[in-house]
Each structure stands twice: as C-alpha cells, then as structure tokens.
Amino acid sequence: MRGAERLLAALLSLFLFACLDAAQARPLKRVLIFGDSLASGFDLPEGTGFAWSLRRQLYRRGHGDVQVMNSSRAGDDTAVGVDRIPLAFSRGADLVIVELGGNDMRSDVEPGVVYRNLQTIIAHSKAQGARVILAGMLSLPKRDPTYKQRFDSLYPALAAREKVPLYPFFLDGAFGNSRLMQRDGAHPNAAGSEVIAARMAPLVDRELRALDGAGNGFGAYGRYGYAGRRAR
C-alpha cells in the first residue's frame, strides 16, 4: 500500500512540475498604452500613474502573465502619435490601448483629421496582430457650436468602422472631481488614475482573455511593416 502511495505522490509531483514549467514557458501578453499626458503619469510620482494602476488591476484579475508598456508622452496629438508609431511598437504588442485626441481638441484640430490619424494608428496595431481598445475623449465647449458634436462623435464612429471596442471617455469617473484631478483640472492625480484603471480593467481583462484563443502578435514590426502617414 505504501508503494502505491509513493507512486501516486511521485506522479502528482511530476504533474505539478509540468504545470509550473508550462506556466513559466507561457509568453507574456504585451499591453501597450499609446497616449498623451492623461495616460503618461504626468506630474505624478513613480508607481502612481495610469499604467501602474492598470497593472495592479490586471494582476488582481489573475493576469500575472501581462507586461504593461507605457508609450504615452505629454503634449502629443494624434499627428505626432502617427509619427511615433515605429518607436512605440518597437517591442511589439498584443493589445493596444489608444488614448489620444485631447491635445487635438484643445488646439481646435479638425475632427476629420483626428479621425484619420487615429485610424492609421489602429490599422498599424491590427497589422501587428494586436487587438485594440479605443479610449475616447470628449470636447470642451467651443465657440463653434458644431465642433463638440463632431469631435465627440468621431470616436464611436471610428470604433464601429474598425470593429474595435470603445471605452467612451478615458477620464470617466475622475473628470470634474477635484479629489481625483490635479489642480489644473485636466490631468488625473494618483487617486484618479486608480479610478480610471479600475473602470477600464473589465474591458482590458475581456480583451486579454480573448487573446488566448486568437494567438499573439507578430513582434516588433510584424509581417506587414510600417506604412502609416499622418493626416494634417
């Protein structure tokens, strides 16, 4: 009887080691955040911006195999974002969160131009074999009464055309709340970043789980290379 028990214990140990080896061999899923100062952690201490908050949220949801890469840069509009595609995607990506457009809106860039630039970024992300989440932005009131309507509607229209999930407003839950925004009223503070990440995490979680059945991206430049040109 003891021999049978020892055999069973040995087989169980082999099984556990095999499972551990398989988990260690599983490639990391690469989440690329491609945005501006709202996602860059602008004026926040290390470890407290959106990317750090999202990483913690995903870990709590069981995603220990996820690498969150933040390629967001303060001041970027969508045209600069298109120019930065080669550098931003230099390490590849499996899921891209596109968060751009707020600086375009503040500079009164024509919504059609914003649409085309975001479309270029999404197209390149797909060419990498990556899934895409489009994080929307809402316009402040403008002198031109039609601008806000045209700008606000470009994100749902683009998401529908490109068949990518839309997170309607990146600052949802934080914007307008002085406890969650910095003194400038435009950028989330550390607590606000936590709120934004917690609200977006279910959608990111869903897209990461979808990757298990769809395979990973193609790597640094994929099969298709880079052929994007920004709109002006």
N, C-alpha and C positions, 0 to 999 in steps of 0.2 A: 504493500500500500504506500509505504514511504517512497519507494522508487517511482511510483506513478505521480505522487505529489511533486517530487523533484523534477520530473519530466514536464509536468504541467507548468511549474514555476519557470523552468528554463524557456519553454515555448512562449510564455507570457512576456518574459524579459526580451526575447528576440522580437516579439511583436511591438513592444513599446519602443525599442531602439529603432526599429524600422519606421515607426510613425514619426519619431523625433528626427531621423535623418531626412524623411520626406518633407517635414516642415521646414528644416533648415535649408533644404535644397530649393524650396519654392522661391521663385524670383520676387523681389519687391515690386509692388504696384506703385508707379510713379504718378503722383498728383502734382500737376504744375499749375500754380496760381499766376496768372498773367494779367496784371492790373496796374493801377496807379497808386497814389498815396493812401487811398482808402484801405487797400489790402497790404500795403508795404510795411505797416507798423510805424508810420510817420510820427515822429516825436514821442515814441513810446520806448520804455526800457526793453532790453533784450529779454525775449521769452514771454512777452505780453501782447504781441500783435495778433492779427487775424490768423496767420499761418500757424503760429504756435498753438493758438486756441483750437483751431480745427484739428491739428494733430492730436491734441488731448481728447477731443470729442470722438475722433475715429478710433483711438485706442480703447476708449470705454465701450465702444460698439463692437469690439473684437477684431479690429483691423491692426494687428501688430505687425503685419507684413506690408505696411504702407510707408512710403517715403514722400513727405510733403516738401516740394521745392517751390520757393517763392521767387518769381522773376518779375515782381512788381516794382515800379520805380516812380517816385514822386514827380509830378509835373507832366507825366506822359499823356498825350492824347492818342486817339486811335491811329493817326498817321505815323507817329513815332513808334507806336506799337507794331505796325506793319514793318517798319524799318528794322525793328529789333527781333524779328522772328528767328533769323538764323542763330543768334546768341541765346535767345530764350529757350529754344528747342535743342540746344547743343547736347544735352544729356537725355534727350528723348522724353516721351510722356505717354502714359496710358489713359490718363484723364486730365483734361484741361478745364480750368475754371477761368473764363474770360470775363474780366471786370474792368471795363474801360468805357469812356464816354463822358464822364463827369467834367473833365477839363475841356472837352469839345463844347459841351453845353455852356460852360462859363465864358467861352470865347465866341459864342454865337456861331459855331461852325454849322454849316448847312446839314440838317439831319440826313439828307440823302448821301452825303459824303461819309458821315459816321456809319451809316448802314453798310456802304460798300467796303469800308476799311474793316469793320467787324466781320463781314462776310469773308474777306480774304483770310483773316486770322482763323476763322472756323474751318474754312476749306483746307488750310495748311494742317490744322490739327487733325482733321479727318484723314488727310493723306499720310499722316504719320501712323495711322491705325488707332488713333486715340478717340475716346469718347469725349464729348464736350458738354459743359454746363455754361449757359449764357447768363451772367448776372446783370440784371437790368439796372437802369438809372432813371430817375425822374427829374424833369427840368424844374428849375426855379421859375417863378413868374417872369415873363419877358415883356418888353414893350410891344413886340409883335405878338398879337393875341393868338396867332396860329402856330407860333414856334413850339410852345409847350405841348400842344396836341400832337404835332408832327414828330417831335422828339420822343415823347413818351410812347408813342405807338410803334416806333421803329423796332424796339426790342421784341415785343410779341410777334410782329410781322416777320422778323428775321428768324426767330426761333421756329415759327411754323414752317417757313420756307425751307430751312435747313434741317428740320426734323430733329432738333436738339432740345433738351429740357431747359425751361426758363425759370430762373429764380427772379421773380418780378422786380424786386427793389433791394439792392445789396445792403443798404442801411436800415432795412426794415427792423423795427423794434428798438432802434437806437436814435435815429434822427429825430430831432426836436425834444429830446430828453436831456436836460443839462447834466444829469448824473451819469449819462452814458456817452456824452460827447465832450470833446476838448473845448477850450474857451472860444475857439474860432467858430464853433457851431457847425463845422464842416467835416471834421475828422473824428472817428470814434476813439474814445480813450480805452484803457485796458479792460474795464468792465463792459464797455460797449462792444469791444471785439469779441469777448466771451459770448455775449448775447447773439451777435451776428453769426458766429460759428455754430452755436447751439441750434439756431433756427435753420441754418443751411445744412447741418450734418445729416439729417434724414435723407435728403436728396443725394448728397455725396455718397452716403452709405449704399443707397439703391444702385447708383451707377457703378460703384466698385464691385458690388456683388454681381452685377450684370457682366463684368469683365471675366468672371470665372467661366462663363460659357462662351465668351467671344474671343478669348485669346488676348495676348498683349500687343503693344505697339511694335513698330518696325525698327525702333532705335533712333540714332541721332538724326539722320535725315531721311530714313525710310526708303521705300522703293522709288518714290516719286521726286525726291529732291525739293528744292525751294524755287518757286517761280512767282512769288507774290509781288505785287506792286501796289503801293498805297494810292488812294484816291486823294485828290486835292480839290 
